[in-house]
Amino acid sequence: MRFSAAFLLLFWVIVYANVPLSAQTIPKDELVFLTSYWKGERFPDGRPKISDDLVERAKHIGIDDAWTVLKNEGYTNQFEGGWKLIQNDVPVTGRAVTAMFMPSRPDVEKNIKDRGIARQGRKGNTNTWPIETLTKGDVYVADAFGKVGGGTLIGATLGNAIFSKTGNGVIFDGAARDLQELQNIKGFNAFVRDFHPSFLEEMVLMGLNSPIRIGRVMVLPGDLVIAQREGVLFVPAHLAEQVVGTAEFVTRKDLFGFEMVKSGRYTTGQIDSQWTEEIKTEFLAWLGKHPEAGSMTKAELDRVMSKRTW
């Protein structure tokens, strides 16, 4: 199963042999097809472009609440745990730029590097190529087939380069090195399988902004990445607005509920079930007194509550 994605990628390359490719990047129309549920703005290569505002809002929601929204929509394979982090208290949130690595094979690696030089002027190990494509708000997400020794996709130099481009961290199903130096990059974090002192070896980039597998999750370019201490959640771009908006409401609902229960106004059973019109009216009035919690219309409240299973 691990190699089926690579074979599919090679099939795309053969089918689109006459289309100029950007060093392992799948054709734009294929990426648009795979993410066709997204109806918003896109990057020039076809990657969904979730708004900066939505990315910023996603930094303040709970990963448990977001996961519940996805589960209710039938997206049950979007969370992956079991990571080691540089900093436990620095979340990573942004738009996914994906990279798929495989164990190196001399003939294939030579062909890939020769093409990268000829078409893109690329140099060095292929693990640096995804970094060249990064923009502000991106999260570099790499399938490195869980390799630790010799699977260190970044060290201090590349970590600094990534953070300077994105202001963000990375998610690697692989490893990183130079832990002490990486800790000195304020605001940077890496979710990896482990840290290791070795240098990268015997690995080659086989897909850039292509579908990849991170553990038990299929990740597509442009997915909203929400990485917190519990683990990493990959939100399909077309569901990002719904996930973030609902998770924001759950936070407001909890604050309102705590206050109502403590005051004896309502019971926990009343707060944790479908709300009556009386409770909805009181909630909207409560929001008006707590502008820091955000605003909401009656129509928006009814829509969220109609799908309530949390």
C-alpha positions in Angstrom: 0.0 0.0 0.0 2.9 2.4 0.7 4.1 2.2 -2.8 0.8 2.4 -4.6 0.9 6.2 -4.3 4.3 6.3 -6.0 3.1 4.1 -8.9 0.0 6.3 -9.3 2.3 9.4 -9.4 4.5 7.7 -12.1 1.3 7.0 -14.1 0.4 10.7 -13.9 3.9 11.6 -15.2 3.5 9.2 -18.1 0.0 10.4 -19.0 1.1 14.0 -18.8 4.5 13.5 -20.4 4.1 16.6 -22.7 3.0 18.9 -19.9 5.8 20.9 -18.3 6.3 19.7 -14.7 7.9 21.5 -11.8 10.3 18.9 -10.4 7.9 16.1 -9.4 4.8 18.3 -9.1 1.6 16.7 -10.4 -0.2 18.6 -13.2 -2.4 21.5 -12.2 -5.6 20.0 -13.7 -5.1 16.8 -11.8 -4.7 18.7 -8.5 -7.8 20.7 -9.2 -9.6 17.5 -10.0 -8.6 15.8 -6.7 -9.6 18.9 -4.7 -12.7 19.7 -6.8 -14.9 20.2 -3.7 -13.0 23.4 -3.0 -14.6 26.3 -4.8 -12.5 29.2 -3.5 -9.2 30.8 -4.5 -6.2 28.7 -5.6 -2.5 29.2 -5.9 -1.0 29.2 -9.5 -0.2 25.5 -9.3 -3.8 24.7 -8.4 -3.4 24.2 -4.6 -6.5 25.4 -2.6 -5.8 28.8 -0.9 -7.6 28.9 2.4 -7.8 32.5 3.5 -5.2 34.0 5.9 -8.1 35.0 8.2 -9.4 31.4 8.4 -5.9 30.1 9.1 -5.6 32.7 11.9 -8.9 31.7 13.4 -7.9 28.0 13.3 -5.0 28.7 15.6 -7.5 29.3 18.4 -9.8 26.3 18.2 -9.5 22.9 20.0 -8.3 20.0 18.0 -10.9 17.7 19.7 -13.8 19.9 18.6 -12.4 20.1 15.0 -12.0 16.4 14.9 -15.6 15.9 16.0 -16.9 18.1 13.2 -15.0 16.1 10.6 -16.2 12.8 12.1 -19.8 13.9 11.9 -19.2 14.6 8.2 -17.9 11.1 7.6 -14.2 12.1 7.5 -12.9 9.6 10.0 -9.3 9.2 8.9 -7.9 12.7 9.4 -6.0 12.5 12.7 -2.5 11.1 13.3 -0.8 10.9 16.7 2.4 9.6 18.1 4.7 12.5 17.4 7.8 14.0 19.0 7.9 17.8 19.2 10.5 20.5 19.6 8.2 22.5 21.8 5.0 21.2 23.5 3.4 24.6 23.6 3.9 25.8 20.0 1.1 24.7 17.7 1.5 24.6 13.9 -1.4 25.7 11.8 -1.5 26.5 8.1 -1.9 25.3 4.5 -0.3 22.0 3.6 2.5 21.8 1.0 3.1 18.0 0.5 6.1 16.0 -0.3 6.5 12.3 -0.8 9.9 10.6 -0.3 10.9 7.1 -1.1 14.0 5.0 -0.5 16.6 6.1 -3.1 17.4 4.1 -6.3 20.5 5.4 -8.2 18.9 5.5 -11.7 15.7 7.2 -10.6 17.4 9.7 -8.4 19.8 10.7 -11.2 17.0 11.2 -13.6 15.0 13.3 -11.1 18.0 15.5 -10.3 19.0 15.9 -13.9 15.5 17.0 -14.8 15.3 19.3 -11.8 18.5 21.0 -13.0 17.5 21.2 -16.6 14.0 22.5 -16.1 14.1 24.4 -12.8 17.8 25.0 -12.1 17.5 23.1 -8.9 20.5 21.9 -7.0 21.4 19.9 -3.9 19.4 17.1 -2.2 15.8 16.8 -3.2 14.6 17.5 0.4 15.4 21.2 -0.2 13.1 21.4 -3.3 9.8 21.6 -1.4 11.3 24.4 0.7 11.8 26.6 -2.4 8.1 26.5 -3.1 6.9 27.6 0.4 5.0 30.8 1.0 3.8 32.6 4.2 1.3 30.4 6.1 2.4 27.1 4.5 3.2 24.0 6.4 5.7 21.6 4.9 4.2 18.1 5.3 6.4 15.2 4.2 5.9 11.4 3.9 9.3 10.1 4.7 8.0 6.5 5.2 8.8 6.8 8.9 12.6 6.7 8.4 14.6 8.0 11.4 18.3 7.1 11.0 19.3 8.7 7.7 15.7 10.2 7.5 16.5 13.6 8.9 14.8 15.9 6.4 15.9 19.1 8.1 18.5 20.4 10.5 19.1 23.9 11.8 19.9 25.5 8.5 16.8 24.2 6.7 14.7 24.8 9.7 15.6 28.5 9.7 15.0 28.7 5.9 11.5 27.1 6.3 10.6 29.4 9.2 11.8 32.5 7.3 9.5 31.6 4.4 6.4 30.4 6.2 6.5 31.7 9.8 5.4 28.1 10.5 6.7 24.6 11.4 6.8 21.2 9.7 5.1 17.8 9.9 7.4 14.9 8.9 6.6 11.2 9.0 10.4 11.0 9.3 13.0 12.7 11.4 15.0 15.9 12.1 18.4 16.7 13.4 20.1 19.6 15.3 17.4 19.6 18.1 19.3 22.1 20.2 19.7 24.6 17.4 16.1 24.1 16.2 14.9 24.9 19.7 16.4 28.4 19.3 14.1 29.3 16.4 11.4 31.2 18.3 7.9 30.2 17.1 9.2 27.2 15.1 8.1 23.6 15.8 8.5 20.2 14.2 6.2 17.2 14.6 8.4 14.2 13.7 8.7 10.5 14.5 12.0 11.1 16.3 15.2 13.2 16.3 18.5 11.7 15.1 22.1 13.0 14.7 22.5 11.4 11.2 22.4 13.3 7.9 19.9 12.5 5.3 20.8 9.6 3.0 19.3 7.1 0.6 16.1 9.1 0.1 14.6 10.8 -3.0 11.7 13.1 -3.6 9.0 11.3 -5.6 6.1 13.7 -5.3 5.7 17.5 -4.7 2.2 18.8 -3.9 0.9 15.4 -4.7 -1.4 13.2 -2.5 0.6 11.6 0.4 0.0 9.3 3.3 0.9 10.4 6.8 0.2 7.4 9.0 -3.4 6.6 8.4 -4.3 9.9 6.8 -4.5 10.9 3.1 -3.2 14.4 2.9 -3.8 16.7 -0.1 -2.1 19.9 -0.9 -3.9 22.9 0.6 -5.4 20.9 3.5 -5.7 22.9 6.7 -3.1 21.6 9.1 -4.0 21.8 12.8 -1.1 20.4 14.9 -1.3 20.6 18.7 0.2 18.6 21.5 -2.4 15.8 21.0 -1.4 15.2 17.4 -2.1 16.5 13.9 -5.4 17.0 12.2 -5.6 17.4 8.4 -8.8 19.3 7.4 -9.9 19.1 3.8 -9.9 22.6 2.4 -13.6 22.6 1.4 -14.5 21.8 5.1 -12.2 24.3 6.7 -14.7 27.1 7.1 -17.3 24.7 8.6 -14.8 23.0 10.9 -13.4 26.3 12.2 -16.8 28.0 12.6 -18.3 25.1 14.4 -15.3 24.7 16.7 -15.5 28.4 17.5 -19.1 28.0 18.4 -18.4 25.0 20.7 -15.9 27.2 22.6 -18.5 29.9 23.0 -21.2 27.4 24.0 -18.9 25.9 26.7 -18.2 29.3 28.2 -21.9 30.2 28.2 -22.8 26.8 29.6 -20.3 27.0 32.4 -21.7 30.4 33.5 -25.3 29.2 33.2 -24.7 26.0 35.2 -22.8 27.8 37.9 -25.5 30.4 38.3 -28.2 27.7 38.4 -30.0 29.2 35.5 -29.9 25.9 33.5 -28.9 22.4 34.2 -26.1 20.5 32.4 -28.7 18.4 30.7 -30.4 21.5 29.2 -27.0 22.9 28.0 -25.8 19.6 26.6 -28.9 18.8 24.5 -30.7 20.6 21.7 -31.4 24.2 22.9 -34.9 25.6 23.3 -35.7 29.0 21.8 -35.4 30.5 25.2 -31.8 29.3 25.6 -30.8 30.4 22.1 -32.2 33.9 22.8 -30.2 34.0 26.1 -27.1 32.8 24.4 -27.2 35.5 21.8 -27.8 38.1 24.5 -24.8 36.7 26.3 -22.6 37.0 23.2 -23.6 40.7 23.0 -22.2 41.2 26.5 -19.0 39.3 25.7 -17.6 40.7 22.4 -14.3 38.9 23.0 -16.2 35.6 22.3 -17.2 36.8 18.8 -20.6 37.4 17.2 -23.3 35.2 15.8 -26.6 35.7 14.1 -29.8 33.7 14.9 -29.6 32.1 11.5 -26.0 31.0 12.1 -26.9 29.6 15.5 -29.9 27.7 14.1 -27.7 26.2 11.3 -25.0 25.0 13.8 -27.5 23.6 16.3 -29.4 21.7 13.5 -26.3 19.5 13.0 -25.4 19.2 16.6 -24.1 15.7 17.7 -21.5 17.0 20.1 
